[in-house]
Structure formats: structure tokens, C-alpha cells
Amino acid sequence: MLLGKVKHYDINNGWGFIETLEGDDYFFNVANLRAGQKISLGDSVKFDVVQTQKGPSASNIFRINP
């Protein structure tokens, strides 16, 4: 699992980007949030990386305490 912060979140369209501590960005869709999780811009999160046709994306995302 990687650690990052929600860098961009378009709540109306249900997608965004997470930036890791190393500066890498990963796309996410709200469908990739762990069940029952809600996130906001700036939240610290943990997530898995999965390969998609468009490149690596965040999956199994959950918020952690800062």
C-alpha cells in the first residue's frame, strides 16, 4: 500500500488524483474507495495501485488520520 494525499477531487464527476510522498500522481474514481469511505481534498489516504489500460490507478482507497 502507498500513502498519499488527495490532490484533486471532482466530487460532481466522482474522480480525482492522489499525490504520494514521492510526488507521483495516481488517478482514482469513487468506485475505487473502500466500502463506506468518504474522502475530501487534502485528506491523507492509503491505497493500492492497479494497472489499467490508461496506466496505474489508485484502488482500495481509505482515509487515515493525519
PQR file with spaces between the fields and no chain letter, atoms N, CA, C, O and H, PARSE charges and radii, in Angstrom:
ATOM       1  N    MET     1       0.848   -1.192    0.000 -0.4000 1.5000
ATOM       2  CA   MET     1       0.000    0.000    0.000 -0.0000 2.0000
ATOM       3  C    MET     1       0.881    1.239    0.000  0.5500 1.7000
ATOM       4  O    MET     1       1.972    1.259    0.569 -0.5500 1.4000
ATOM       5  N    LEU     2       0.369    2.265   -0.657 -0.4000 1.5000
ATOM       6  CA   LEU     2       1.057    3.548   -0.699 -0.0000 2.0000
ATOM       7  C    LEU     2       0.305    4.560    0.159  0.5500 1.7000
ATOM       8  O    LEU     2      -0.881    4.400    0.447 -0.5500 1.4000
ATOM       9  H    LEU     2      -0.518    2.248   -1.120  0.4000 1.0000
ATOM      10  N    LEU     3       1.016    5.594    0.554 -0.4000 1.5000
ATOM      11  CA   LEU     3       0.457    6.682    1.340 -0.0000 2.0000
ATOM      12  C    LEU     3       0.455    7.936    0.479  0.5500 1.7000
ATOM      13  O    LEU     3       1.424    8.200   -0.233 -0.5500 1.4000
ATOM      14  H    LEU     3       1.980    5.724    0.320  0.4000 1.0000
ATOM      15  N    GLY     4      -0.618    8.707    0.535 -0.4000 1.5000
ATOM      16  CA   GLY     4      -0.675    9.946   -0.236 -0.0000 2.0000
ATOM      17  C    GLY     4      -1.738   10.880    0.287  0.5500 1.7000
ATOM      18  O    GLY     4      -2.386   10.617    1.300 -0.5500 1.4000
ATOM      19  H    GLY     4      -1.405    8.492    1.114  0.4000 1.0000
ATOM      20  N    LYS     5      -1.904   11.993   -0.434 -0.4000 1.5000
ATOM      21  CA   LYS     5      -2.939   12.982   -0.106 -0.0000 2.0000
ATOM      22  C    LYS     5      -3.787   13.223   -1.339  0.5500 1.7000
ATOM      23  O    LYS     5      -3.298   13.179   -2.468 -0.5500 1.4000
ATOM      24  H    LYS     5      -1.378   12.207   -1.256  0.4000 1.0000
ATOM      25  N    VAL     6      -5.069   13.480   -1.105 -0.4000 1.5000
ATOM      26  CA   VAL     6      -5.973   13.787   -2.210 -0.0000 2.0000
ATOM      27  C    VAL     6      -5.592   15.173   -2.739  0.5500 1.7000
ATOM      28  O    VAL     6      -5.761   16.183   -2.055 -0.5500 1.4000
ATOM      29  H    VAL     6      -5.466   13.517   -0.188  0.4000 1.0000
ATOM      30  N    LYS     7      -5.076   15.196   -3.965 -0.4000 1.5000
ATOM      31  CA   LYS     7      -4.558   16.419   -4.587 -0.0000 2.0000
ATOM      32  C    LYS     7      -5.649   17.164   -5.351  0.5500 1.7000
ATOM      33  O    LYS     7      -5.684   18.394   -5.370 -0.5500 1.4000
ATOM      34  H    LYS     7      -4.938   14.376   -4.520  0.4000 1.0000
ATOM      35  N    HIS     8      -6.528   16.405   -5.973 -0.4000 1.5000
ATOM      36  CA   HIS     8      -7.635   16.982   -6.746 -0.0000 2.0000
ATOM      37  C    HIS     8      -8.820   16.040   -6.604  0.5500 1.7000
ATOM      38  O    HIS     8      -8.654   14.821   -6.638 -0.5500 1.4000
ATOM      39  H    HIS     8      -6.500   15.406   -5.958  0.4000 1.0000
ATOM      40  N    TYR     9     -10.018   16.600   -6.444 -0.4000 1.5000
ATOM      41  CA   TYR     9     -11.205   15.755   -6.327 -0.0000 2.0000
ATOM      42  C    TYR     9     -12.390   16.485   -6.933  0.5500 1.7000
ATOM      43  O    TYR     9     -12.844   17.500   -6.405 -0.5500 1.4000
ATOM      44  H    TYR     9     -10.153   17.591   -6.416  0.4000 1.0000
ATOM      45  N    ASP    10     -12.883   15.964   -8.041 -0.4000 1.5000
ATOM      46  CA   ASP    10     -14.076   16.499   -8.700 -0.0000 2.0000
ATOM      47  C    ASP    10     -15.266   15.694   -8.172  0.5500 1.7000
ATOM      48  O    ASP    10     -15.639   14.672   -8.748 -0.5500 1.4000
ATOM      49  H    ASP    10     -12.514   15.139   -8.470  0.4000 1.0000
ATOM      50  N    ILE    11     -15.848   16.162   -7.086 -0.4000 1.5000
ATOM      51  CA   ILE    11     -16.913   15.412   -6.414 -0.0000 2.0000
ATOM      52  C    ILE    11     -18.136   15.236   -7.311  0.5500 1.7000
ATOM      53  O    ILE    11     -18.844   14.236   -7.197 -0.5500 1.4000
ATOM      54  H    ILE    11     -15.545   16.992   -6.618  0.4000 1.0000
ATOM      55  N    ASN    12     -18.392   16.189   -8.197 -0.4000 1.5000
ATOM      56  CA   ASN    12     -19.558   16.090   -9.082 -0.0000 2.0000
ATOM      57  C    ASN    12     -19.420   14.983  -10.113  0.5500 1.7000
ATOM      58  O    ASN    12     -20.409   14.353  -10.485 -0.5500 1.4000
ATOM      59  H    ASN    12     -17.817   17.002   -8.291  0.4000 1.0000
ATOM      60  N    ASN    13     -18.207   14.743  -10.574 -0.4000 1.5000
ATOM      61  CA   ASN    13     -17.973   13.699  -11.571 -0.0000 2.0000
ATOM      62  C    ASN    13     -17.378   12.426  -10.980  0.5500 1.7000
ATOM      63  O    ASN    13     -17.277   11.411  -11.670 -0.5500 1.4000
ATOM      64  H    ASN    13     -17.403   15.254  -10.271  0.4000 1.0000
ATOM      65  N    GLY    14     -16.978   12.471   -9.693 -0.4000 1.5000
ATOM      66  CA   GLY    14     -16.537   11.274   -8.994 -0.0000 2.0000
ATOM      67  C    GLY    14     -15.149   10.776   -9.325  0.5500 1.7000
ATOM      68  O    GLY    14     -14.912    9.569   -9.342 -0.5500 1.4000
ATOM      69  H    GLY    14     -17.059   13.295   -9.133  0.4000 1.0000
ATOM      70  N    TRP    15     -14.224   11.689   -9.591 -0.4000 1.5000
ATOM      71  CA   TRP    15     -12.848   11.273   -9.859 -0.0000 2.0000
ATOM      72  C    TRP    15     -11.869   12.302   -9.303  0.5500 1.7000
ATOM      73  O    TRP    15     -12.253   13.414   -8.940 -0.5500 1.4000
ATOM      74  H    TRP    15     -14.416   12.670   -9.577  0.4000 1.0000
ATOM      75  N    GLY    16     -10.597   11.911   -9.243 -0.4000 1.5000
ATOM      76  CA   GLY    16      -9.574   12.820   -8.756 -0.0000 2.0000
ATOM      77  C    GLY    16      -8.195   12.222   -8.865  0.5500 1.7000
ATOM      78  O    GLY    16      -7.979   11.225   -9.554 -0.5500 1.4000
ATOM      79  H    GLY    16     -10.285   11.008   -9.538  0.4000 1.0000
ATOM      80  N    PHE    17      -7.252   12.857   -8.161 -0.4000 1.5000
ATOM      81  CA   PHE    17      -5.872   12.399   -8.158 -0.0000 2.0000
ATOM      82  C    PHE    17      -5.334   12.399   -6.733  0.5500 1.7000
ATOM      83  O    PHE    17      -5.648   13.274   -5.925 -0.5500 1.4000
ATOM      84  H    PHE    17      -7.428   13.666   -7.601  0.4000 1.0000
ATOM      85  N    ILE    18      -4.518   11.397   -6.453 -0.4000 1.5000
ATOM      86  CA   ILE    18      -3.821   11.289   -5.176 -0.0000 2.0000
ATOM      87  C    ILE    18      -2.339   11.486   -5.458  0.5500 1.7000
ATOM      88  O    ILE    18      -1.803   10.903   -6.401 -0.5500 1.4000
ATOM      89  H    ILE    18      -4.263   10.687   -7.110  0.4000 1.0000
ATOM      90  N    GLU    19      -1.669   12.308   -4.643 -0.4000 1.5000
ATOM      91  CA   GLU    19      -0.232   12.512   -4.773 -0.0000 2.0000
ATOM      92  C    GLU    19       0.472   11.784   -3.634  0.5500 1.7000
ATOM      93  O    GLU    19       0.117   11.954   -2.468 -0.5500 1.4000
ATOM      94  H    GLU    19      -2.104   12.782   -3.878  0.4000 1.0000
ATOM      95  N    THR    20       1.475   10.969   -3.976 -0.4000 1.5000
ATOM      96  CA   THR    20       2.241   10.252   -2.964 -0.0000 2.0000
ATOM      97  C    THR    20       3.299   11.170   -2.362  0.5500 1.7000
ATOM      98  O    THR    20       3.533   12.273   -2.857 -0.5500 1.4000
ATOM      99  H    THR    20       1.763   10.831   -4.924  0.4000 1.0000
ATOM     100  N    LEU    21       3.929   10.707   -1.298 -0.4000 1.5000
ATOM     101  CA   LEU    21       5.005   11.466   -0.668 -0.0000 2.0000
ATOM     102  C    LEU    21       6.178   11.655   -1.621  0.5500 1.7000
ATOM     103  O    LEU    21       6.945   12.609   -1.487 -0.5500 1.4000
ATOM     104  H    LEU    21       3.739    9.812   -0.896  0.4000 1.0000
ATOM     105  N    GLU    22       6.318   10.735   -2.595 -0.4000 1.5000
ATOM     106  CA   GLU    22       7.401   10.808   -3.577 -0.0000 2.0000
ATOM     107  C    GLU    22       7.065   11.751   -4.731  0.5500 1.7000
ATOM     108  O    GLU    22       7.915   12.012   -5.583 -0.5500 1.4000
ATOM     109  H    GLU    22       5.695    9.961   -2.704  0.4000 1.0000
ATOM     110  N    GLY    23       5.835   12.264   -4.768 -0.4000 1.5000
ATOM     111  CA   GLY    23       5.435   13.195   -5.807 -0.0000 2.0000
ATOM     112  C    GLY    23       4.743   12.571   -7.007  0.5500 1.7000
ATOM     113  O    GLY    23       4.463   13.265   -7.984 -0.5500 1.4000
ATOM     114  H    GLY    23       5.144   12.053   -4.077  0.4000 1.0000
ATOM     115  N    ASP    24       4.460   11.260   -6.952 -0.4000 1.5000
ATOM     116  CA   ASP    24       3.752   10.591   -8.042 -0.0000 2.0000
ATOM     117  C    ASP    24       2.248   10.803   -7.893  0.5500 1.7000
ATOM     118  O    ASP    24       1.724   10.804   -6.779 -0.5500 1.4000
ATOM     119  H    ASP    24       4.688   10.696   -6.158  0.4000 1.0000
ATOM     120  N    ASP    25       1.563   10.980   -9.012 -0.4000 1.5000
ATOM     121  CA   ASP    25       0.111   11.164   -9.022 -0.0000 2.0000
ATOM     122  C    ASP    25      -0.583    9.912   -9.534  0.5500 1.7000
ATOM     123  O    ASP    25      -0.135    9.294  -10.500 -0.5500 1.4000
ATOM     124  H    ASP    25       1.989   10.979   -9.916  0.4000 1.0000
ATOM     125  N    TYR    26      -1.687    9.541   -8.877 -0.4000 1.5000
ATOM     126  CA   TYR    26      -2.488    8.387   -9.282 -0.0000 2.0000
ATOM     127  C    TYR    26      -3.941    8.812   -9.420  0.5500 1.7000
ATOM     128  O    TYR    26      -4.521    9.403   -8.509 -0.5500 1.4000
ATOM     129  H    TYR    26      -2.051   10.043   -8.093  0.4000 1.0000
ATOM     130  N    PHE    27      -4.513    8.504  -10.568 -0.4000 1.5000
ATOM     131  CA   PHE    27      -5.920    8.762  -10.828 -0.0000 2.0000
ATOM     132  C    PHE    27      -6.772    7.851   -9.948  0.5500 1.7000
ATOM     133  O    PHE    27      -6.373    6.725   -9.650 -0.5500 1.4000
ATOM     134  H    PHE    27      -4.042    8.024  -11.308  0.4000 1.0000
ATOM     135  N    PHE    28      -7.948    8.333   -9.529 -0.4000 1.5000
ATOM     136  CA   PHE    28      -8.907    7.460   -8.852 -0.0000 2.0000
ATOM     137  C    PHE    28     -10.322    7.829   -9.260  0.5500 1.7000
ATOM     138  O    PHE    28     -10.597    8.947   -9.696 -0.5500 1.4000
ATOM     139  H    PHE    28      -8.273    9.248   -9.771  0.4000 1.0000
ATOM     140  N    ASN    29     -11.201    6.868   -9.107 -0.4000 1.5000
ATOM     141  CA   ASN    29     -12.633    7.035   -9.306 -0.0000 2.0000
ATOM     142  C    ASN    29     -13.288    6.673   -7.985  0.5500 1.7000
ATOM     143  O    ASN    29     -12.770    5.818   -7.267 -0.5500 1.4000
ATOM     144  H    ASN    29     -10.978    5.960   -8.753  0.4000 1.0000
ATOM     145  N    VAL    30     -14.411    7.296   -7.640 -0.4000 1.5000
ATOM     146  CA   VAL    30     -15.062    6.993   -6.361 -0.0000 2.0000
ATOM     147  C    VAL    30     -15.420    5.514   -6.230  0.5500 1.7000
ATOM     148  O    VAL    30     -15.572    5.016   -5.115 -0.5500 1.4000
ATOM     149  H    VAL    30     -14.831    7.990   -8.224  0.4000 1.0000
ATOM     150  N    ALA    31     -15.555    4.813   -7.339 -0.4000 1.5000
ATOM     151  CA   ALA    31     -15.828    3.372   -7.290 -0.0000 2.0000
ATOM     152  C    ALA    31     -14.658    2.614   -6.673  0.5500 1.7000
ATOM     153  O    ALA    31     -14.816    1.465   -6.261 -0.5500 1.4000
ATOM     154  H    ALA    31     -15.432    5.218   -8.245  0.4000 1.0000
ATOM     155  N    ASN    32     -13.471    3.254   -6.604 -0.4000 1.5000
ATOM     156  CA   ASN    32     -12.290    2.616   -6.044 -0.0000 2.0000
ATOM     157  C    ASN    32     -12.087    2.906   -4.562  0.5500 1.7000
ATOM     158  O    ASN    32     -11.083    2.491   -3.981 -0.5500 1.4000
ATOM     159  H    ASN    32     -13.343    4.187   -6.938  0.4000 1.0000
ATOM     160  N    LEU    33     -13.039    3.620   -3.940 -0.4000 1.5000
ATOM     161  CA   LEU    33     -12.974    3.834   -2.491 -0.0000 2.0000
ATOM     162  C    LEU    33     -13.409    2.565   -1.779  0.5500 1.7000
ATOM     163  O    LEU    33     -14.300    1.854   -2.243 -0.5500 1.4000
ATOM     164  H    LEU    33     -13.854    3.957   -4.411  0.4000 1.0000
ATOM     165  N    ARG    34     -12.775    2.289   -0.654 -0.4000 1.5000
ATOM     166  CA   ARG    34     -13.207    1.164    0.166 -0.0000 2.0000
ATOM     167  C    ARG    34     -14.643    1.411    0.608  0.5500 1.7000
ATOM     168  O    ARG    34     -15.032    2.557    0.835 -0.5500 1.4000
ATOM     169  H    ARG    34     -12.051    2.867   -0.277  0.4000 1.0000
ATOM     170  N    ALA    35     -15.425    0.363    0.733 -0.4000 1.5000
ATOM     171  CA   ALA    35     -16.852    0.466    1.089 -0.0000 2.0000
ATOM     172  C    ALA    35     -17.043    1.361    2.314  0.5500 1.7000
ATOM     173  O    ALA    35     -16.378    1.186    3.335 -0.5500 1.4000
ATOM     174  H    ALA    35     -15.110   -0.568    0.549  0.4000 1.0000
ATOM     175  N    GLY    36     -17.953    2.314    2.195 -0.4000 1.5000
ATOM     176  CA   GLY    36     -18.295    3.197    3.307 -0.0000 2.0000
ATOM     177  C    GLY    36     -17.364    4.381    3.496  0.5500 1.7000
ATOM     178  O    GLY    36     -17.600    5.210    4.374 -0.5500 1.4000
ATOM     179  H    GLY    36     -18.492    2.456    1.365  0.4000 1.0000
ATOM     180  N    GLN    37     -16.318    4.479    2.699 -0.4000 1.5000
ATOM     181  CA   GLN    37     -15.352    5.567    2.853 -0.0000 2.0000
ATOM     182  C    GLN    37     -15.793    6.813    2.098  0.5500 1.7000
ATOM     183  O    GLN    37     -16.370    6.728    1.014 -0.5500 1.4000
ATOM     184  H    GLN    37     -16.126    3.805    1.986  0.4000 1.0000
ATOM     185  N    LYS    38     -15.519    7.953    2.681 -0.4000 1.5000
ATOM     186  CA   LYS    38     -15.705    9.244    2.028 -0.0000 2.0000
ATOM     187  C    LYS    38     -14.401   10.003    2.189  0.5500 1.7000
ATOM     188  O    LYS    38     -13.779    9.965    3.250 -0.5500 1.4000
ATOM     189  H    LYS    38     -15.051    8.022    3.562  0.4000 1.0000
ATOM     190  N    ILE    39     -13.991   10.687    1.139 -0.4000 1.5000
ATOM     191  CA   ILE    39     -12.757   11.457    1.211 -0.0000 2.0000
ATOM     192  C    ILE    39     -13.014   12.877    0.741  0.5500 1.7000
ATOM     193  O    ILE    39     -14.003   13.164    0.066 -0.5500 1.4000
ATOM     194  H    ILE    39     -14.496   10.717    0.277  0.4000 1.0000
ATOM     195  N    SER    40     -12.086   13.766    1.120 -0.4000 1.5000
ATOM     196  CA   SER    40     -12.160   15.172    0.731 -0.0000 2.0000
ATOM     197  C    SER    40     -10.781   15.630    0.282  0.5500 1.7000
ATOM     198  O    SER    40      -9.778   14.973    0.558 -0.5500 1.4000
ATOM     199  H    SER    40     -11.283   13.533    1.668  0.4000 1.0000
ATOM     200  N    LEU    41     -10.741   16.744   -0.401 -0.4000 1.5000
ATOM     201  CA   LEU    41      -9.494   17.345   -0.837 -0.0000 2.0000
ATOM     202  C    LEU    41      -8.567   17.534    0.361  0.5500 1.7000
ATOM     203  O    LEU    41      -8.981   18.072    1.388 -0.5500 1.4000
ATOM     204  H    LEU    41     -11.557   17.278   -0.625  0.4000 1.0000
ATOM     205  N    GLY    42      -7.322   17.095    0.234 -0.4000 1.5000
ATOM     206  CA   GLY    42      -6.336   17.247    1.298 -0.0000 2.0000
ATOM     207  C    GLY    42      -6.270   16.102    2.285  0.5500 1.7000
ATOM     208  O    GLY    42      -5.361   16.066    3.114 -0.5500 1.4000
ATOM     209  H    GLY    42      -6.986   16.658   -0.600  0.4000 1.0000
ATOM     210  N    ASP    43      -7.212   15.156    2.222 -0.4000 1.5000
ATOM     211  CA   ASP    43      -7.196   14.009    3.139 -0.0000 2.0000
ATOM     212  C    ASP    43      -5.976   13.131    2.892  0.5500 1.7000
ATOM     213  O    ASP    43      -5.550   12.951    1.751 -0.5500 1.4000
ATOM     214  H    ASP    43      -7.950   15.186    1.547  0.4000 1.0000
ATOM     215  N    SER    44      -5.421   12.589    3.967 -0.4000 1.5000
ATOM     216  CA   SER    44      -4.373   11.576    3.862 -0.0000 2.0000
ATOM     217  C    SER    44      -5.046   10.232    3.652  0.5500 1.7000
ATOM     218  O    SER    44      -6.010    9.897    4.341 -0.5500 1.4000
ATOM     219  H    SER    44      -5.767   12.735    4.893  0.4000 1.0000
ATOM     220  N    VAL    45      -4.534    9.462    2.696 -0.4000 1.5000
ATOM     221  CA   VAL    45      -5.142    8.183    2.344 -0.0000 2.0000
ATOM     222  C    VAL    45      -4.072    7.115    2.142  0.5500 1.7000
ATOM     223  O    VAL    45      -2.904    7.418    1.899 -0.5500 1.4000
ATOM     224  H    VAL    45      -3.751    9.734    2.137  0.4000 1.0000
ATOM     225  N    LYS    46      -4.495    5.872    2.249 -0.4000 1.5000
ATOM     226  CA   LYS    46      -3.690    4.721    1.848 -0.0000 2.0000
ATOM     227  C    LYS    46      -4.424    4.064    0.698  0.5500 1.7000
ATOM     228  O    LYS    46      -5.653    4.102    0.633 -0.5500 1.4000
ATOM     229  H    LYS    46      -5.444    5.626    2.447  0.4000 1.0000
ATOM     230  N    PHE    47      -3.660    3.455   -0.222 -0.4000 1.5000
ATOM     231  CA   PHE    47      -4.286    2.855   -1.394 -0.0000 2.0000
ATOM     232  C    PHE    47      -3.356    1.840   -2.045  0.5500 1.7000
ATOM     233  O    PHE    47      -2.144    1.849   -1.833 -0.5500 1.4000
ATOM     234  H    PHE    47      -2.662    3.424   -0.169  0.4000 1.0000
ATOM     235  N    ASP    48      -3.961    0.968   -2.840 -0.4000 1.5000
ATOM     236  CA   ASP    48      -3.229    0.030   -3.681 -0.0000 2.0000
ATOM     237  C    ASP    48      -3.134    0.627   -5.072  0.5500 1.7000
ATOM     238  O    ASP    48      -3.918    1.504   -5.435 -0.5500 1.4000
ATOM     239  H    ASP    48      -4.946    0.961   -3.012  0.4000 1.0000
ATOM     240  N    VAL    49      -2.174    0.150   -5.850 -0.4000 1.5000
ATOM     241  CA   VAL    49      -2.037    0.574   -7.241 -0.0000 2.0000
ATOM     242  C    VAL    49      -2.416   -0.591   -8.142  0.5500 1.7000
ATOM     243  O    VAL    49      -1.953   -1.715   -7.949 -0.5500 1.4000
ATOM     244  H    VAL    49      -1.537   -0.563   -5.556  0.4000 1.0000
ATOM     245  N    VAL    50      -3.261   -0.313   -9.126 -0.4000 1.5000
ATOM     246  CA   VAL    50      -3.648   -1.318  -10.119 -0.0000 2.0000
ATOM     247  C    VAL    50      -3.315   -0.769  -11.503  0.5500 1.7000
ATOM     248  O    VAL    50      -3.379    0.438  -11.738 -0.5500 1.4000
ATOM     249  H    VAL    50      -3.638    0.600   -9.283  0.4000 1.0000
ATOM     250  N    GLN    51      -2.960   -1.669  -12.407 -0.4000 1.5000
ATOM     251  CA   GLN    51      -2.681   -1.278  -13.787 -0.0000 2.0000
ATOM     252  C    GLN    51      -3.977   -1.290  -14.587  0.5500 1.7000
ATOM     253  O    GLN    51      -4.725   -2.267  -14.555 -0.5500 1.4000
ATOM     254  H    GLN    51      -2.908   -2.649  -12.216  0.4000 1.0000
ATOM     255  N    THR    52      -4.237   -0.212  -15.295 -0.4000 1.5000
ATOM     256  CA   THR    52      -5.403   -0.130  -16.167 -0.0000 2.0000
ATOM     257  C    THR    52      -4.908    0.151  -17.585  0.5500 1.7000
ATOM     258  O    THR    52      -3.713    0.345  -17.806 -0.5500 1.4000
ATOM     259  H    THR    52      -3.629    0.582  -15.321  0.4000 1.0000
ATOM     260  N    GLN    53      -5.820    0.172  -18.524 -0.4000 1.5000
ATOM     261  CA   GLN    53      -5.447    0.481  -19.907 -0.0000 2.0000
ATOM     262  C    GLN    53      -4.860    1.885  -20.033  0.5500 1.7000
ATOM     263  O    GLN    53      -4.088    2.161  -20.950 -0.5500 1.4000
ATOM     264  H    GLN    53      -6.791    0.015  -18.344  0.4000 1.0000
ATOM     265  N    LYS    54      -5.228    2.759  -19.116 -0.4000 1.5000
ATOM     266  CA   LYS    54      -4.733    4.141  -19.152 -0.0000 2.0000
ATOM     267  C    LYS    54      -3.533    4.357  -18.236  0.5500 1.7000
ATOM     268  O    LYS    54      -3.069    5.488  -18.089 -0.5500 1.4000
ATOM     269  H    LYS    54      -5.856    2.534  -18.370  0.4000 1.0000
ATOM     270  N    GLY    55      -3.022    3.293  -17.620 -0.4000 1.5000
ATOM     271  CA   GLY    55      -1.871    3.403  -16.731 -0.0000 2.0000
ATOM     272  C    GLY    55      -2.239    3.066  -15.303  0.5500 1.7000
ATOM     273  O    GLY    55      -3.357    2.626  -15.034 -0.5500 1.4000
ATOM     274  H    GLY    55      -3.399    2.374  -17.739  0.4000 1.0000
ATOM     275  N    PRO    56      -1.298    3.269  -14.374 -0.5600 1.5000
ATOM     276  CA   PRO    56      -1.558    2.942  -12.975  0.2800 2.0000
ATOM     277  C    PRO    56      -2.627    3.844  -12.362  0.5500 1.7000
ATOM     278  O    PRO    56      -2.659    5.048  -12.615 -0.5500 1.4000
ATOM     279  N    SER    57      -3.503    3.244  -11.553 -0.4000 1.5000
ATOM     280  CA   SER    57      -4.569    3.974  -10.864 -0.0000 2.0000
ATOM     281  C    SER    57      -4.641    3.523   -9.413  0.5500 1.7000
ATOM     282  O    SER    57      -4.180    2.435   -9.065 -0.5500 1.4000
ATOM     283  H    SER    57      -3.477    2.265  -11.348  0.4000 1.0000
ATOM     284  N    ALA    58      -5.225    4.369   -8.568 -0.4000 1.5000
ATOM     285  CA   ALA    58      -5.413    4.042   -7.156 -0.0000 2.0000
ATOM     286  C    ALA    58      -6.667    3.190   -6.980  0.5500 1.7000
ATOM     287  O    ALA    58      -7.676    3.402   -7.653 -0.5500 1.4000
ATOM     288  H    ALA    58      -5.600    5.252   -8.850  0.4000 1.0000
ATOM     289  N    SER    59      -6.586    2.226   -6.066 -0.4000 1.5000
ATOM     290  CA   SER    59      -7.713    1.347   -5.763 -0.0000 2.0000
ATOM     291  C    SER    59      -7.698    1.040   -4.271  0.5500 1.7000
ATOM     292  O    SER    59      -6.687    1.252   -3.602 -0.5500 1.4000
ATOM     293  H    SER    59      -5.767    2.054   -5.520  0.4000 1.0000
ATOM     294  N    ASN    60      -8.821    0.537   -3.745 -0.4000 1.5000
ATOM     295  CA   ASN    60      -8.899    0.169   -2.327 -0.0000 2.0000
ATOM     296  C    ASN    60      -8.471    1.349   -1.439  0.5500 1.7000
ATOM     297  O    ASN    60      -7.676    1.186   -0.514 -0.5500 1.4000
ATOM     298  H    ASN    60      -9.642    0.365   -4.289  0.4000 1.0000
ATOM     299  N    ILE    61      -9.003    2.515   -1.732 -0.4000 1.5000
ATOM     300  CA   ILE    61      -8.593    3.764   -1.082 -0.0000 2.0000
ATOM     301  C    ILE    61      -9.338    3.944    0.237  0.5500 1.7000
ATOM     302  O    ILE    61     -10.553    3.764    0.310 -0.5500 1.4000
ATOM     303  H    ILE    61      -9.649    2.647   -2.483  0.4000 1.0000
ATOM     304  N    PHE    62      -8.585    4.302    1.279 -0.4000 1.5000
ATOM     305  CA   PHE    62      -9.245    4.639    2.539 -0.0000 2.0000
ATOM     306  C    PHE    62      -8.502    5.765    3.240  0.5500 1.7000
ATOM     307  O    PHE    62      -7.280    5.885    3.152 -0.5500 1.4000
ATOM     308  H    PHE    62      -7.597    4.448    1.220  0.4000 1.0000
ATOM     309  N    ARG    63      -9.279    6.585    3.940 -0.4000 1.5000
ATOM     310  CA   ARG    63      -8.752    7.748    4.657 -0.0000 2.0000
ATOM     311  C    ARG    63      -8.064    7.297    5.932  0.5500 1.7000
ATOM     312  O    ARG    63      -8.508    6.361    6.598 -0.5500 1.4000
ATOM     313  H    ARG    63     -10.271    6.488    4.012  0.4000 1.0000
ATOM     314  N    ILE    64      -6.972    7.976    6.263 -0.4000 1.5000
ATOM     315  CA   ILE    64      -6.276    7.717    7.523 -0.0000 2.0000
ATOM     316  C    ILE    64      -6.221    9.019    8.310  0.5500 1.7000
ATOM     317  O    ILE    64      -6.386   10.102    7.748 -0.5500 1.4000
ATOM     318  H    ILE    64      -6.611    8.736    5.722  0.4000 1.0000
ATOM     319  N    ASN    65      -5.990    8.906    9.601 -0.4000 1.5000
ATOM     320  CA   ASN    65      -5.871   10.108   10.431 -0.0000 2.0000
ATOM     321  C    ASN    65      -4.576   10.824   10.089  0.5500 1.7000
ATOM     322  O    ASN    65      -3.555   10.171    9.870 -0.5500 1.4000
ATOM     323  H    ASN    65      -5.856    8.027   10.057  0.4000 1.0000
ATOM     324  N    PRO    66      -4.592   12.154   10.039 -0.5600 1.5000
ATOM     325  CA   PRO    66      -3.369   12.908    9.680  0.2800 2.0000
ATOM     326  C    PRO    66      -2.275   12.747   10.710  0.5500 1.7000
ATOM     327  O    PRO    66      -1.193   13.314   10.555 -0.5500 1.4000
